[in-house]
Every structure is written in C-alpha cells, then in structure tokens.
Amino acid sequence: MESRLLEIFVGWEDKLEDDEWYFSNSFESIYNGMSPEEAFNYIPNVIEVLFKLDDDYLIW
C-alpha cells in the first residue's frame, strides 16, 4: 500500500491542475473500504511517506 501512497505524489502538479480535488480523491481511494482499525494501523505508513517527501507544500 505504501507504493500506492507514493504514487499519489508523482506528477502531482499536473494532476492537481486538472483536478482541484486530486489529493482528496486519491487519498480516499486508499482508505475507502478500510475498517477503522485498518485505517489506524495505516498511520505509520503515512508518516513514513511524509518523511520521504522533500516538498514542504506536500507535507503541509
């Protein structure tokens, strides 16, 4: 699943230009269908990806 999360940030500028809800829709496609426990257990994956990002805009 981490690869799905990382893929969201590839070419994000163009995707965001085409769809202002790009990030929201992309993240929803990952957590949609997860149980609350699965979503909670996924938090470390999200944090790990945040540490890999170099762009402050994406982190905030």
N, C-alpha and C positions, 0 to 999 in steps of 0.2 A: 504493500500500500504506500510505502514511502515514495516509491518511484512515481506513483500517480500524483502525489502531493508535489514532488519536484517538477513534474511535467507542467503543472499549472504556471510555473514561473518562466517557462521557456517561451520567448517571444510574446511576453505578456503585454508589451506596449501596443503592438498592433491589434492584439485581441481585445484589449481594453478600449481602444479607439473604435472598434467595430461594435462593441457591446459594453455599455457602461456598467452592466451587472455581471461582467465576466467573472470576477473573483467570487462573488456571492454564489453564482450558479455553479462554478467549478467546485468550490468547497462543499456545496450542498450535494453534488453528485457523489462525493466521497462519503459523507456522513449519513446521507439518506439511506434508511434501511438498517442502520446500526441501532442496537439496543443502547439504552443509557449507559450500561456497564461497558459495552464495546467502545462507545464514544469517549468515556472517561479513560479507559485504558489506552486510547489512541493519542492522548495528550503528549506523552513523551516523544512520539514520532513527530508531532507538530513542532515541538521545541527543538528537536534535533535539526529539522529543516530550517527553522529560523536562525540557528547558529551558522548554517551554511550560506545564508544569503548575505550578499555584500551591499545591497542597495537599501539605504535607510528608509526610503519610501515604501518598500515592500515589507519591511519589518514592522513599521508603524501602521 
